[in-house]
Amino acid sequence: MSRLTIVCRDFKPLRRNTLIGFATVRVAELRLEIHGIAIHQKGTARWCQLPAKPLVRDGALVKDAYGKIQYVPMLAFDARRVADAFSAAVVAALLDVEPHAFNEEAEVMS
C-alpha cells in the first residue's frame, strides 16, 4: 500500500469531552478534501473520527437513553489498521499547522 499525503487545510477548535475540534484535510493524491473530521484526545491518546450525520427516523432525531443524538458514519475504512494509520496521519498533519491544538489553553479566538 502506498502512502498518501495528508495536509490539514483548516482547524476549528471546539472543546467538549474528548473532542478538541474539527479539521478539514486534503488527500493530495486523490485530490480529495474531507470536511468535518472530529479530532479527539483522552489522556495521551489522540485520534480522528470521520464525518458522521445525525440519525433521523420519521423526521425526528434519534437519541439514546441518555438523550444523546445518535450518529451514522458517512465514510468508513474496511480495516482497523487502515483507519488507525489514517487517524495518525491526520493528527500529525494537524500538528504540522497547529502545533498547540491539543493544549488545554487552545480556544476559539473569535
N, C-alpha and C positions, 0 to 999 in steps of 0.2 A: 504494500500500500504506500503510495507516495504521500508526502507531506503537503499540506495546503497552507498557504499564507493567510493568516487571520489578523486583521487590523481592527482595532477599536476606533470607530468613527465618532462616537458620541457617548456620553455617560451622564445620566441624571440621578444624583443621589436621592435616596428615599429610605430612611431607616425605619424598619418595623420588624420586630422579632429578629429573624436571621437575615432578612432582606436588607441589602445596603443600597440598592438602586437598580436602574435599568440601563442596559447598554445596547448600542447598535454596532454590529460588526460587519465587516466585509470579508468574504472569502474570495480572494483575488482571482484564483484560477477558475472559479466557477462564475465569476462576475455576478456574485450574489451578495445582497445586503440583507441582513436579518435584523429587524427592529424588535424591541421589547424583550430582550433576553434579560431575565432576572438574575442578579448577582447576589449570592448569599455568603454568609460567614457564620460559623459557630465554633467558638474556641479558635483553634488554629486551622480548622478545615475551611476551605474556600471552594465554591463551585458555582456553576451557572445552570440555569433552567431554561430550556427553550420556551418560546411563547406558547401561551395557552389561552383558551377563551372560556368565558363562563358557561356553565351547563344550563341550558334553558329547556324547560319542559312545559308544554301548554302555555307558552308565552310568559312564564314566570321563572325567575332564577331558582335553581335547586340549591338548597342549603343542607348541611349536615345537622346532626343532633345538637351541635353547639352554636348553630346559626351562621357558620362559615360558608360562604359561597363555594360551590364545587366547580372545578375547572376541568376541561378536557384538553389533552395535548393537540397541537396543530401539526407538529413535526415530531418525528422520533427516529432514533438510530436503531439498527437491528442487532446491535451487540453492545453490551455494557462497556467493554474495553474501548470501543469507538466513542461512546458517549463520554467516558471519563477523559479520553485524550482530547476531545473537543472542548470539554469543560476546562481542562488545564490550559489549553491554548487560549481560550477566551480570557481567563483570569490573567494570564501572562500579558496578553495584548492590552487589557485594561490597565495593568500596572505600568506598561510602557508609556501610556499617555496620561495616566492619573496615578502617580506613584503613592499618593496618600489616600486613595479611595477607600481603603479598609480601616483607616484611622478613625477612632471614635469621634474625633472633632470634625471630620468631613461632613459638612452640611450643605444644604442648598443655599446658594447666595443669590437671592432674587431681589 
